[in-house]
């Protein structure tokens, strides 16, 4: 058992974390407690003097404007201390070091009382009975998790039927497009099906001989990783890399292969994506800002802040839409949710649960969302007035048509690792022009081996 955990740690330490909805570098921020009502999520705690010697630690990753995030957390932990007498010291962790820090914690290193993180099932297996996340069915029941949160977000909080976390921020992928390009081409509405996507992108593409001067569309990627685009495109055809319930590998089956072939065809056959936009060095966001891309598929909630900062002149020349699916119905994107857990190593489990509920309170979540520009897994939070604009309304609509981007299995980190994990490697080959079925078969074999090794 210990050998298995150490082996998993070594695998995890080799993984470069794929950035989902994060930005900026982080530094440590020490706080002292804060935000909506403590205890039972909406009742003020009494007996502060008895709690004055309790000190909790909370880890979270960097999101949006780091300074604004820290200010929001200062307010939250300050209010929590005022209401309960419990001090909370928080640390904002840089995404580039988060994977290693959490991996070391799960192997017996420094462990927080509470933390928000990623890959719940992976870290739960690594931490085992001593260091991993604590089962919190009581908290989930008290907060009515099944009705409070988006269904897809809850898949990243459970192991089997038990809750080991609850979600806070949420992240899905949508489309942003240039309305000036649409008007120029006489297009009145964004595409809803794959056929419409090809037709629309073709009308928007500007060609100069064999050279594509303007791509009708492009996938939004960071660091040349097309994995999330592939996951979304497979979802648009009703499939995924694997069935996380049965552990059946699906990536080389007909529906997945059709989706992956469609991605390649957009570049090689339909020629609506410039080949330079399908390489590891692509910077699709900049090309969109400069007018060299008309539709950008797969942008995350942070993208609006990037647009406001880097290309404010385009704010009245863009619009937003949910991603198309093959036939215009069903799921069309991926969703990520950050789980928040109490860890087994805490010396104050009840106080840690109390802060967890306080952190997740609607008022505190709205405060953090306004500071970071993220969207939330709590449906009530998403009804706040800050989400009434077209951008956030589209994200909320897309969340209802999204499947898990990180599959809730303990070995997902190995499957989705970038750049050498089987999925990332497969998609890179496909976008380059290699045979889709062969690339998918190779990935399926590697994924099967990873699944088998996880059982040893």
Buried (B, 14 or more C-beta within 10 A) or exposed (E): EEEBBEBBBEBBEEBBBBBBBBBBEBEEBEBBBBBBBBBEBEEEBEEBEEBEEBBBBBBBBBBBBBEBBBBBBBBBBBBBBBBBBBBBBBBBBBBEEBBBBBBBBBBBEEBBBBBBBBBBBBBBBBBBEEBBBBBBEEBBEEBEBEEBBBEBBBBBBBBEEEBBBBBBBBBBBBBBBBBBBBEEBEBEEBBBBBEBBBBBBBBBBBBEEEEBEBBBBBBBBBEBBBBBBBBBBBBBBBBBBBEBEEBEBBBBBEBBBBBBBBBBBBBBEBBBBBBBBBEEEBBBBEBBBEBBBBBBBBBBBBBBBBBEEEBEEBEEBBBBBBBBBBEBEEBBBBBBBBBBBBBBBBEBBEBBBBBBBBBBBBBBBBBBBBBBBBBBBBBEBBEBEBBEEEBBEBBBBBBBBBBBBBBBBBBBBBBBBBBEBBBBBBBBBBBBEEEBEEBBBBBBEBBBEBBEBBEE
